[in-house]
Amino acid sequence: MGTRRVLVTGCSSGIGLAVAARLAKDELRRFKVVATMRDLRKRRPLEKAAGDSLNKTLEIKQLDACCEASIRECVNSLPDRRVDVLVNNAGVGMIGPLECQSIDAMKNLFDTNFFGLARLVKELLPDMKRRQSGHIVVMSSVMGIQGLLFNDVYSASKFAVEGFCESLAVQAMKFNIKTTLVEPGPVVTEFERKVYEDAEKMDLSGTDEDTAKIFREVYLPYSKKIFSSLGQTPEEVAEQTVKVITAKEPPLRHQTNRLYMPMTALKHADPTGRLPLDTFYKMIFKHDSVFNATLGVLRMLQRSTGKK
């Protein structure tokens, strides 16, 4: 297989930046990377990360996943409109009590996280079908497998992404197009820091006192412990993503953090859904010491495996 052109979205920071830089610096020079972002004024960190690969194996282009015209303009600027691999990474986060979120904010989140993906695939799929080749790689989340407290809307968007890709993958196979959902657990990025910073200052007057207290005194400390114990770096997720892209037979789903797998395995262990529900409830509300001990064990495992 020759050099493949990879279009990556959401490259101004975090996972998208790390994936684009890692692919561009591939020692075997297997990729030409089109790294895109909505606002080109935020390109400096990517330029720095790309180093010598900038304008050689990596070019930066403007693309707004919420605008069909922007997507088409970007794709039309490429020779023969050829995209061999799409890495759909652009996304936004939202946490907090449902009563405190506006419907407009929820729609905006879905416009990026779900409809952004739909717009990109709609634009690229006909060309991939015609060429009888392609790979659609989508940055999903473990929250597309297992819902989590106070992540109702974000999790819903990732469930939508998972259903979309799982359905599309069957049709895509007929045209020799691969589909992969990359499912990170907690990742320590500027994106995540901003989400949690905003959450700590969030106006909780729209909900009752008990819920506000659970969010501030239980959920936020709980999340910080999860991130400090299980969090991966964007570079670690990028490395896992490259493995998926270069695999001879890419999987439909790939979880990047094996230490988080026991959490998602609970869902498949009980078709009624009671087991994961009861487990998460008890861990969060009843057995804080067990939760802390479990994280301690996982932290030790993480050190011994070098966070692989």
C-alpha positions as CSV (number, residue, x, y, z in Angstrom):
1,M,0.0,0.0,0.0
2,G,1.3,3.5,-1.0
3,T,1.1,6.7,1.0
4,R,-2.3,7.3,2.4
5,R,-3.9,10.7,2.8
6,V,-5.4,11.1,6.3
7,L,-7.9,13.9,7.1
8,V,-8.0,14.6,10.8
9,T,-10.5,17.0,12.4
10,G,-10.2,19.0,15.6
11,C,-6.4,19.3,15.5
12,S,-5.9,22.6,17.4
13,S,-5.2,20.7,20.7
14,G,-5.5,17.4,22.5
15,I,-6.1,14.1,20.8
16,G,-6.5,15.5,17.3
17,L,-3.2,17.4,17.5
18,A,-1.4,14.3,18.9
19,V,-2.8,12.0,16.2
20,A,-1.9,14.4,13.4
21,A,1.6,15.0,14.6
22,R,2.2,11.2,15.2
23,L,1.0,10.2,11.7
24,A,3.1,13.0,10.1
25,K,6.2,11.8,11.9
26,D,5.7,8.2,10.9
27,E,9.2,6.7,10.3
28,L,8.0,4.7,7.3
29,R,6.4,7.9,5.8
30,R,3.1,6.0,5.1
31,F,0.9,9.1,5.5
32,K,0.2,12.5,4.2
33,V,-1.8,14.3,6.9
34,V,-4.4,17.0,6.3
35,A,-4.8,18.4,9.8
36,T,-7.9,20.6,10.1
37,M,-9.4,22.9,12.7
38,R,-12.2,25.4,12.8
39,D,-10.1,28.4,13.7
40,L,-6.7,28.7,12.0
41,R,-5.6,31.3,14.6
42,K,-5.1,28.3,16.9
43,R,-2.6,26.5,14.7
44,R,0.6,27.4,16.6
45,P,0.6,24.4,19.0
46,L,0.1,22.0,16.0
47,E,2.9,23.7,14.0
48,K,5.2,23.3,17.0
49,A,4.3,19.6,17.5
50,A,4.6,18.9,13.8
51,G,8.2,20.3,13.6
52,D,10.1,19.3,10.5
53,S,7.0,17.5,9.1
54,L,5.1,20.7,8.6
55,N,4.3,21.4,4.9
56,K,6.0,18.1,4.1
57,T,3.9,15.2,5.4
58,L,1.5,17.5,7.2
59,E,-0.5,20.4,5.9
60,I,-3.0,22.5,8.0
61,K,-6.4,23.4,6.6
62,Q,-9.5,25.1,7.8
63,L,-12.6,22.9,8.4
64,D,-15.7,23.5,10.5
65,A,-17.5,20.2,11.1
66,C,-20.7,22.2,11.7
67,C,-20.7,23.7,8.2
68,E,-21.3,21.6,5.0
69,A,-19.8,24.3,2.8
70,S,-16.6,24.4,4.9
71,I,-16.2,20.6,4.7
72,R,-16.8,20.6,0.9
73,E,-14.3,23.4,0.3
74,C,-11.6,21.5,2.3
75,V,-12.2,18.2,0.5
76,N,-12.4,19.9,-2.9
77,S,-9.0,21.5,-2.3
78,L,-7.4,18.0,-2.1
79,P,-6.0,16.3,-5.3
80,D,-8.8,14.1,-6.7
81,R,-10.7,14.8,-3.5
82,R,-8.9,11.7,-2.2
83,V,-9.2,10.9,1.5
84,D,-8.0,7.4,2.3
85,V,-8.5,7.7,6.1
86,L,-10.9,10.0,8.0
87,V,-10.1,10.5,11.7
88,N,-13.2,12.3,13.0
89,N,-12.0,13.8,16.3
90,A,-13.8,17.2,16.6
91,G,-16.0,17.3,19.7
92,V,-17.2,19.3,22.6
93,G,-18.0,18.3,26.2
94,M,-20.8,18.9,28.7
95,I,-21.2,17.8,32.3
96,G,-23.6,18.8,35.1
97,P,-27.2,18.3,36.2
98,L,-29.6,18.1,33.3
99,E,-31.9,20.8,34.7
100,C,-29.0,23.3,34.5
101,Q,-28.3,22.7,30.7
102,S,-30.2,24.6,28.1
103,I,-31.8,22.8,25.1
104,D,-29.8,25.1,22.8
105,A,-26.5,24.0,24.4
106,M,-27.5,20.4,24.0
107,K,-28.3,20.9,20.3
108,N,-25.0,22.7,19.8
109,L,-23.2,19.7,21.4
110,F,-25.0,17.2,19.1
111,D,-24.3,19.5,16.1
112,T,-20.6,19.0,16.6
113,N,-20.3,15.5,18.2
114,F,-22.9,13.7,16.0
115,F,-24.0,15.8,13.1
116,G,-20.4,16.9,12.5
117,L,-19.5,13.2,11.9
118,A,-22.6,12.7,9.7
119,R,-21.7,15.7,7.5
120,L,-18.1,14.5,7.0
121,V,-19.1,10.9,6.2
122,K,-21.8,12.1,3.9
123,E,-19.2,14.1,2.0
124,L,-16.5,11.4,1.8
125,L,-18.5,8.2,1.6
126,P,-19.4,8.4,-2.1
127,D,-15.8,8.9,-3.1
128,M,-14.7,6.0,-0.9
129,K,-17.4,3.8,-2.4
130,R,-16.3,4.7,-5.9
131,R,-12.7,3.8,-5.1
132,Q,-13.7,0.7,-3.2
133,S,-11.4,1.6,-0.4
134,G,-11.2,3.8,2.7
135,H,-11.1,3.8,6.5
136,I,-13.5,5.8,8.7
137,V,-11.9,6.2,12.2
138,V,-14.1,7.9,14.8
139,M,-13.0,9.2,18.2
140,S,-15.8,7.9,20.4
141,S,-15.6,7.3,24.1
142,V,-16.2,4.6,26.8
143,M,-19.2,6.8,27.5
144,G,-20.6,5.6,24.1
145,I,-20.7,2.2,25.8
146,Q,-21.6,3.0,29.4
147,G,-23.4,6.1,30.5
148,L,-21.9,8.0,33.5
149,L,-23.4,10.2,36.2
150,F,-23.8,13.8,35.1
151,N,-22.7,13.1,31.6
152,D,-26.2,12.5,30.3
153,V,-26.0,14.7,27.1
154,Y,-22.4,14.0,26.2
155,S,-22.9,10.3,26.7
156,A,-26.1,10.4,24.5
157,S,-24.1,12.0,21.7
158,K,-21.5,9.3,21.9
159,F,-24.2,6.6,21.9
160,A,-25.5,8.2,18.8
161,V,-22.1,8.1,17.2
162,E,-21.7,4.4,18.1
163,G,-25.1,3.5,16.6
164,F,-24.4,5.5,13.5
165,C,-21.1,3.8,12.9
166,E,-22.2,0.3,13.8
167,S,-25.1,0.6,11.3
168,L,-23.0,2.2,8.6
169,A,-20.2,-0.4,9.0
170,V,-22.3,-3.2,7.5
171,Q,-22.9,-1.2,4.3
172,A,-19.4,0.1,4.2
173,M,-17.9,-3.5,4.2
174,K,-19.6,-4.2,0.9
175,F,-17.5,-1.4,-0.6
176,N,-14.3,-2.5,1.1
177,I,-14.4,0.5,3.5
178,K,-13.4,-0.1,7.1
179,T,-15.0,1.5,10.1
180,T,-13.4,1.8,13.6
181,L,-14.6,3.4,16.8
182,V,-11.7,4.4,19.0
183,E,-13.0,4.5,22.6
184,P,-10.7,6.3,25.1
185,G,-11.5,6.4,28.8
186,P,-10.4,9.5,30.7
187,V,-7.8,11.5,28.8
188,V,-5.9,14.4,30.4
189,T,-6.2,17.3,27.9
190,E,-6.9,21.0,27.9
191,F,-10.4,20.1,26.6
192,E,-11.1,18.1,29.8
193,R,-9.5,20.7,32.1
194,K,-11.8,23.4,30.5
195,V,-14.9,21.2,30.9
196,Y,-14.1,20.7,34.6
197,E,-13.1,24.3,35.3
198,D,-16.4,25.4,33.8
199,A,-18.2,22.8,35.9
200,E,-16.7,24.1,39.2
201,K,-18.1,27.6,38.4
202,M,-21.4,26.3,37.1
203,D,-24.7,28.0,38.1
204,L,-26.6,25.2,39.9
205,S,-29.6,27.3,40.8
206,G,-31.7,25.4,38.3
207,T,-31.5,22.2,40.3
208,D,-32.4,21.1,43.9
209,E,-29.9,21.4,46.8
210,D,-29.4,17.6,47.0
211,T,-28.5,17.3,43.4
212,A,-26.2,20.3,43.5
213,K,-24.4,18.8,46.6
214,I,-24.0,15.4,44.8
215,F,-22.5,17.2,41.8
216,R,-20.1,19.3,43.8
217,E,-19.2,17.1,46.7
218,V,-19.4,13.6,45.2
219,Y,-19.1,13.7,41.4
220,L,-16.4,16.3,40.9
221,P,-13.9,14.8,43.5
222,Y,-14.8,11.3,42.1
223,S,-13.9,12.5,38.6
224,K,-10.6,14.0,39.7
225,K,-9.6,10.7,41.3
226,I,-10.5,8.8,38.1
227,F,-8.5,11.1,35.9
228,S,-5.4,11.1,38.2
229,S,-5.6,7.2,38.5
230,L,-6.7,6.1,35.0
231,G,-6.1,9.1,32.7
232,Q,-4.1,8.7,29.5
233,T,-2.2,11.3,27.7
234,P,-3.3,12.4,24.1
235,E,-0.1,10.9,22.9
236,E,-1.0,7.5,24.3
237,V,-4.4,7.6,22.6
238,A,-2.7,8.7,19.4
239,E,-0.4,5.7,19.5
240,Q,-3.4,3.4,19.9
241,T,-5.1,5.2,17.0
242,V,-2.1,4.6,14.7
243,K,-2.2,0.9,15.5
244,V,-5.8,0.8,14.4
245,I,-5.1,2.7,11.2
246,T,-2.2,0.4,10.3
247,A,-3.9,-2.8,11.3
248,K,-4.5,-5.3,8.5
249,E,-8.0,-6.0,9.7
250,P,-9.0,-3.0,11.9
251,P,-11.6,-3.7,14.6
252,L,-15.0,-2.1,14.7
253,R,-14.3,-1.0,18.3
254,H,-11.0,-0.4,20.1
255,Q,-10.8,0.7,23.8
256,T,-7.5,2.6,24.3
257,N,-7.2,2.1,28.1
258,R,-7.3,-1.6,29.2
259,L,-7.4,-0.5,32.9
260,Y,-10.9,0.9,32.2
261,M,-12.2,-2.3,30.5
262,P,-13.5,-3.9,33.7
263,M,-15.9,-0.9,34.0
264,T,-17.3,-1.4,30.5
265,A,-17.3,-5.2,30.8
266,L,-20.0,-4.9,33.5
267,K,-22.5,-3.9,30.9
268,H,-22.0,-7.0,28.8
269,A,-22.0,-9.3,31.8
270,D,-25.7,-8.6,32.6
271,P,-28.2,-8.1,29.8
272,T,-30.8,-6.6,32.2
273,G,-28.5,-3.7,33.0
274,R,-28.8,-4.1,36.8
275,L,-25.2,-5.1,37.5
276,P,-23.5,-2.0,36.1
277,L,-26.2,0.2,37.5
278,D,-25.9,-1.2,41.0
279,T,-22.1,-1.3,40.9
280,F,-21.7,2.3,39.9
281,Y,-24.3,3.4,42.5
282,K,-22.6,1.5,45.3
283,M,-19.1,2.7,44.3
284,I,-20.2,6.3,44.2
285,F,-22.7,6.6,47.0
286,K,-22.0,3.7,49.5
287,H,-18.5,2.3,49.3
288,D,-16.1,5.2,49.0
289,S,-13.3,3.2,50.6
290,V,-13.8,0.3,48.1
291,F,-13.7,2.8,45.3
292,N,-10.5,4.4,46.6
293,A,-8.9,1.0,47.1
294,T,-9.9,-0.1,43.6
295,L,-8.3,3.0,42.1
296,G,-5.2,2.4,44.2
297,V,-4.8,-1.1,42.7
298,L,-5.5,0.2,39.2
299,R,-2.9,2.9,39.7
300,M,-0.3,0.3,40.7
301,L,-1.2,-1.8,37.6
302,Q,-0.9,1.3,35.4
303,R,2.7,2.0,36.7
304,S,3.7,-1.6,36.2
305,T,2.4,-1.8,32.6
306,G,3.8,1.6,31.7
307,K,0.2,2.9,30.9
308,K,-0.1,0.6,27.9
